Amino acid sequence: MKARIYKSTGSWYSVKSEEGLFYQARIKGVIKLDAISSTNPIAVGDWVQYDMEDADKKSVMITDILDRDNYVARQSPHNKRQQHIIASNLDQSILLATLKSPKTSQGFIDRFLVSCEAFHIPAMIVFNKSDIYGPTEMANFDMLKSMYEAVGYQVFLISINQKEGLEAIEKLLLGKTTLISGHSGVGKSSFINYLFPHLDLSTQEVSGWSGKGMHTTTFAQMYDLPNSGAVIDTPGMRELGLVNLEKEELAQYFPEMREKMQGCQFHNCQHINEPGCAVKAAVEKGIITEARFFSYVDLWHGIELKKY
């Protein structure tokens, strides 16, 4: 029998069968012995096979994990050589960001976009808390919106607190499985509360002494939308380390660089110090923004060379 993972606590899972029934589930022991490179063998969004575990039909045993269409992962905070899968089998993703209280860095945004590009997951950037932005933040938003829309990303400005700009986002969620991600404190739980008022998820203010968000979501969890589709709420992330990426392939996950790299003099050009680089020429002409190029360089230097 087939079901989808809706919540993972690390040892027990909430699954929804194809018949629409929810069960508590655990993993059959032999699955844990398989060579799995991630810290979590099963992620929210996974499709699994299961057997009934008891006569009262309240709990089931997961016997197999079906192949994933895609997934978004981060570097494990406990082991840099392992990945932690955030969610799988996604139609699209939303990075919820803020320009104040707390401020989402461009580096974090680009890391998230690269993670999505690597598995062909369409990504959108939604800036929340417009109601507290002054002229400086709005100028920054206009710059970021122009830069990211120029390379194909949708960018939105909303205020969950004032319920402004949310209808456009709701329409994009219909019929899709959407990952909602971002730093702690950007409003993910508030957004889920807006979509599902009956949940009344706890929210916390941004830490006054650090300016960073406080974690309110402990485990990733999927919620069904009333008119088809689902959203996956995830714990807030302070950092997003890239995993399973080679230095040589990074440029492919920057759409504006992907368009130009075929014109480089060398087929293995890294777009760092090589002569005849079409990407750097595009930066000099303003076709590729310096901000995105410097972000690429930072990410390139941050990818560890694999040692065999």
Number of C-alpha atoms within 10 A of each C-alpha: 12 17 23 23 25 22 23 22 14 13 10 12 24 21 29 20 17 11 9 10 10 18 20 17 23 20 19 15 11 9 14 12 8 9 8 13 12 18 16 18 17 26 27 27 30 23 23 21 16 22 16 15 15 10 7 7 11 13 20 22 20 24 17 16 19 12 11 12 12 18 23 22 23 22 20 19 14 10 11 13 14 19 23 21 20 22 25 24 20 25 20 19 24 23 22 25 27 26 20 18 19 20 16 19 12 14 18 20 17 19 20 24 22 25 23 21 18 18 14 16 21 17 23 21 25 22 22 26 21 21 14 13 16 10 8 9 16 15 12 12 20 12 11 16 19 13 17 18 13 15 13 13 17 15 20 17 23 21 18 19 15 11 12 15 16 19 10 11 15 11 9 12 21 16 14 16 23 28 29 25 24 27 27 25 27 29 26 27 25 19 21 18 17 17 16 15 11 8 11 12 16 11 16 14 16 17 13 10 6 10 14 20 22 18 19 18 17 12 15 22 22 23 17 14 17 10 9 11 16 21 24 25 26 24 20 24 15 15 14 20 19 21 18 16 16 14 16 12 14 20 25 15 20 19 15 21 24 14 13 18 22 14 13 19 13 15 10 11 19 19 23 14 9 14 13 14 21 21 26 23 17 18 17 12 10 10 15 20 17 14 14 19 21 13 17 23 16 12 19 20 11 12 16 15 10 10 4 3
